[in-house]
Amino acid sequence: MQSHKFIHSFRSIQYRNIIRDRRYFTTSEKYIPEEKEYADENDNFDWLIKRTNKKVNTLNNIESISKPSSIENINNIIQDKIDITKRFTEYFNEIKEEELKHQFTKAKEEIENNNPIDGANLSITTLIRVCGKISNKEQRVKEIIKKLLEVSGQKFSNIGGSIIDSIQFQFKHLWDLAKDYQLRGKEEMVNEIYQFMKDNPDRVLLEHANTHYDYIGRIGLVLIESYANQGELDNALKISKELKEYNINSQSIDRLLIKGYANSNRSDQAVSLLLKQSNVKSLKTDSDLMNSIIYSFSRQGNFLEMDKFFTENEMDMKMDHYTVEYLIQGYLKSNQYEKAISLLNRIDKQDMVATSTLTYNYLFKYLASINNLEEMMKLFENSLLRKNKLMVESIPTENDYSLITEAHDKPTRSYKPNINTINWLINASCQANDIERAYSIYSRQLERFNLTPSIETYSELEAISFKLKREDLYKQYCSNHFHLIKKSDH
């Protein structure tokens, strides 16, 4: 279940980003997101999270990339670390995206000529972030060895190269590091540890009398899981063939490949491989595995196959709140609201499986889209707030982060809504242009649960107030707490 927990622990951040970028629209209007000034989010570089509202050419204290002095400074920094001409081909060959190749080429020209070229607003920064993102094998291995030495209480800088090439490491430290990289989605680093184990059997101190191949297999399974979690099925299949040659348990490998197929949206192949397993009965009790298949169908909006798979296997499954969440997501994507509510009511009646707050958010958003806010409030009062209901808080507030490792994802029967849940209700009301209900929820529910409004709370109310030209309501309820910074249109 770790991969699911890892995703859910960041949902509060994702929620705030969604709120910030959202604009209200009616059912007759088409929603067109604002054109962002920063780079494509699909790049998924670390710097994007930290610089969401900044232009991509913002780099530390550089005010303008077109200034010759700035270019010279960056040029000096880069030249100190790498020889661009020598390394360009090496890096360039590792880039898969055509647009990134184009930007990288422009960056190289700009650096070498010490002069901005057309479209240079992206090129310098692109070069720097690409060089930071793409590292060669030598650099990756160096990082791994450095971390292993730190665990052993040694400093990388204090050890000579010849000694480093022969130093031995505890398998437990290699294992812990591989799992850490796996949880952080760094499959390339897990692969380096796997290759290190294969190439240096004399440098790994084993814990028991098992063969070296047994330990390679354990790291190999972590690598397959890393690829499976990322949906990189081709790489997972490649490693699985190697492990089968080492006589590693094929059922353990196939379990991970089933997840890989599911995460690659190849649901039918995931189901087919599952049914071929001799231990299929046991695998069906694996919540994480079964949920990955259900979620695969759900993501694709394949309601019929998802429902068929769930119906055929429900008696053998161990359902949890993820099962419910993914099923309801799939039903709503297929406009099967009645089916979603029917499942929710059945879960409530059985009172054995928890429901996540995110599941209710999906329902609230759907009801807002069909302008059925009365049903939304009934769901909130009679289902989500039902006494002793088994609930999971899947989007904690920032104040809850310190408790995530202890309390996150744990079902409770003493659930109390946090500000995020109230914001969902307010947002749904705003999406349906029901401003009176939005302010009613704000004034009643926050006091009812002794909650403090967040920036998102005020932003929602401010946006709908300006849209419907009801600044009077905003001033009546919020002006003492949150200052208006926007001028109304006349």
C-alpha positions, -999 to 999 in steps of 0.1 A, spaced: 0 0 0 30 23 2 27 36 -33 -9 47 -26 1 64 7 29 82 -10 5 97 -35 -22 106 -10 2 124 13 7 151 -13 -30 157 -21 -33 187 1 -7 205 -20 -23 193 -52 -57 206 -39 -43 241 -32 -27 243 -67 -60 233 -83 -79 260 -63 -53 286 -72 -56 280 -109 -93 275 -111 -118 299 -127 -155 296 -124 -176 288 -154 -212 279 -161 -224 247 -178 -229 267 -210 -193 281 -210 -162 263 -220 -134 263 -194 -101 274 -210 -72 275 -185 -50 305 -183 -18 303 -203 10 298 -177 42 317 -178 62 289 -165 73 257 -182 51 227 -191 41 209 -159 47 176 -177 84 182 -174 80 173 -137 113 189 -126 119 196 -89 123 233 -95 87 236 -109 72 229 -75 93 257 -59 87 282 -86 51 276 -96 43 313 -99 76 324 -114 89 325 -150 112 297 -160 140 322 -166 141 331 -129 173 316 -115 183 325 -80 191 363 -81 192 367 -119 168 395 -129 171 393 -166 186 365 -187 191 389 -216 217 409 -196 253 401 -209 266 401 -173 241 375 -162 250 353 -192 287 356 -184 281 347 -148 261 316 -156 286 307 -183 314 308 -158 295 287 -133 288 260 -159 323 261 -174 337 255 -140 318 222 -137 315 208 -171 329 211 -206 298 219 -226 312 210 -259 325 176 -246 294 167 -227 267 181 -250 264 150 -271 263 127 -241 235 147 -225 217 153 -258 214 116 -265 197 110 -231 169 134 -238 137 119 -252 114 149 -257 119 167 -290 110 201 -276 136 197 -248 162 187 -274 154 219 -294 158 240 -262 189 222 -252 205 229 -286 196 266 -284 211 267 -249 244 253 -261 246 278 -289 239 307 -265 265 296 -240 292 289 -266 286 323 -283 281 342 -251 252 360 -267 214 356 -265 197 340 -294 161 341 -306 139 325 -280 166 327 -254 141 334 -226 141 297 -219 174 284 -231 199 291 -203 176 278 -176 167 248 -197 204 239 -201 210 241 -163 179 221 -153 186 195 -180 222 191 -167 208 188 -132 181 163 -142 202 141 -164 233 126 -147 256 99 -161 263 65 -146 294 78 -128 275 105 -110 247 82 -100 270 56 -86 290 84 -68 258 95 -50 249 60 -40 284 53 -26 284 86 -8 251 77 9 263 43 18 294 57 34 274 82 54 253 53 68 286 37 79 297 69 95 324 78 69 328 108 47 332 104 9 358 133 8 381 116 33 385 84 13 408 80 -17 396 67 -50 415 34 -48 399 26 -14 365 35 -26 368 11 -54 373 -18 -30 353 -8 1 325 -33 11 290 -24 21 263 -41 42 234 -55 22 210 -40 46 222 -5 38 219 -13 0 184 -26 6 173 4 27 187 28 1 170 10 -27 136 12 -9 141 49 -2 147 56 -39 118 34 -48 94 54 -26 107 86 -41 101 74 -76 139 73 -85 139 41 -104 172 50 -122 189 50 -88 174 17 -78 187 3 -111 222 15 -103 221 -4 -69 208 -35 -88 237 -32 -113 262 -26 -85 250 -58 -68 254 -78 -100 288 -63 -109 304 -64 -75 295 -95 -56 327 -93 -35 318 -58 -22 285 -68 -6 285 -82 29 256 -107 31 235 -112 62 230 -149 60 243 -179 41 220 -174 12 236 -171 -23 245 -138 -38 218 -143 -64 192 -144 -37 202 -109 -26 203 -97 -62 168 -110 -65 156 -90 -36 170 -58 -50 157 -68 -84 121 -71 -71 124 -36 -57 135 -24 -91 106 -42 -108 82 -26 -83 98 8 -90 92 4 -128 57 -10 -122 47 19 -100 58 43 -127 41 23 -155 75 15 -172 64 -20 -182 91 -26 -208 118 -21 -182 100 -42 -156 97 -71 -181 134 -69 -189 144 -72 -153 118 -99 -147 135 -121 -173 169 -116 -156 155 -126 -122 138 -157 -136 172 -168 -148 183 -165 -111 155 -188 -101 137 -160 -82 101 -169 -72 81 -163 -104 49 -156 -85 65 -126 -67 77 -113 -101 43 -118 -117 25 -100 -89 46 -69 -96 41 -72 -134 3 -73 -128 6 -40 -111 28 -28 -139 2 -36 -165 -24 -19 -144 -4 12 -140 3 13 -177 -34 13 -184 -32 -22 -198 -60 -35 -176 -70 -65 -197 -34 -78 -197 -33 -73 -159 -64 -93 -154 -52 -120 -179 -19 -124 -160 -37 -125 -127 -60 -153 -137 -31 -174 -150 -15 -175 -115 -17 -208 -96 -21 -187 -64 -49 -165 -78 -71 -170 -48 -44 -157 -25 -36 -128 -49 -73 -117 -48 -69 -109 -11 -41 -85 -19 -58 -51 -16 -30 -32 -32 -29 -55 -63 -67 -56 -68 -70 -19 -63 -44 -12 -89 -65 -30 -115 -97 -13 -104 -80 21 -105 -67 13 -140 -102 7 -153 -114 38 -133 -88 61 -147 -99 52 -182 -136 56 -174 -141 20 -184 -172 16 -162 -184 -17 -176 -152 -36 -173 -144 -21 -139 -179 -31 -126 -176 -66 -140 -141 -71 -124 -153 -59 -91 -185 -79 -91 -167 -111 -100 -141 -107 -73 -158 -89 -45 -163 -120 -24 -126 -128 -25 -113 -92 -21 -103 -74 11 -118 -40 4 -104 -8 18 -111 29 14 -90 30 -18 -113 3 -33 -144 25 -26 -126 56 -38 -115 42 -72 -149 25 -78 -168 57 -72 -144 77 -93 -151 53 -122 -189 54 -117 -189 92 -117 -167 94 -148 -193 72 -165 -222 93 -152 -233 64 -130 -241 85 -100 -268 62 -87 -244 33 -88 -219 53 -68 -245 62 -41 -257 26 -40 -222 14 -33 -217 41 -7 -250 32 11 -240 -5 10 -207 3 26 -224 24 52 -248 -4 61 -221 -30 64 -200 -6 84 -168 -25 79 -149 -6 52 -138 30 57 -146 58 32 -121 86 24 -128 123 25 -115 125 -11 -143 101 -21 -169 126 -9 -151 154 -27 -156 136 -60 -193 132 -52 -196 169 -42 -180 180 -74 -202 158 -95 -234 170 -78 -223 206 -84 -218 198 -121 -255 187 -123 -266 215 -101 -279 192 -73 -266 209 -42 -295 197 -21 -284 162 -26 -248 173 -18 -258 187 16 -278 156 24 -248 135 16 -227 157 38 -251 156 68 -265 121 66 -235 101 53 -202 118 58 -212 131 93 -230 99 104 -222 91 140 -195 65 144 -189 63 106 -156 47 97 -137 75 79 -102 82 66 -89 118 63 -71 116 29 -63 153 26 -49 166 58 -43 203 64 -8 216 67 -11 215 105 -17 178 103 15 171 84 34 163 115 9 136 123 8 120 89 32 92 97 11 83 128 -24 90 117 -26 94 80 -47 67 62 -58 52 95 -96 47 98 -113 65 126 -148 65 141 -144 100 156 -141 119 123 -144 157 123 -142 177 90 -112 199 85 -112 232 65 -105 213 33 -138 195 34 -157 228 41 -138 244 12 -150 216 -11 -186 224 -2 -180 261 -8 -163 254 -41 -191 231 -53 -216 259 -44 -196 284 -63 -193 261 -93 -231 260 -94 -233 298 -90 -252 294 -57 -235 323 -39 -260 323 -10 -254 287 -2 -216 293 -4 -218 320 22 -243 300 43 -218 271 45 -190 296 53 -209 312 82 -224 281 97 -201 252 92 -169 270 103 -185 280 135 -201 245 139 -167 227 137 -146 255 152 -125 259 120 -103 287 108 -108 298 72 -79 293 49 -66 314 20 -86 290 -3 -118 298 16 -115 335 10 -103 330 -26 -133 309 -35 -157 335 -20 -139 364 -35 -139 349 -70 -176 341 -70 -185 375 -55 -167 394 -83 -181 371 -109 -217 376 -98 -211 413 -88 -220 406 -51 -191 423 -34 -216 433 -8 -217 397 5 -179 394 5 -176 427 25 -203 416 49 -187 382 57 -150 385 49 -137 420 47 -126 421 83 -104 390 78 -92 392 42 -86 423 22 -99 427 -13 -71 432 -38 -92 431 -69 -111 459 -85 -146 452 -96 -155 457 -133 -176 487 -142 
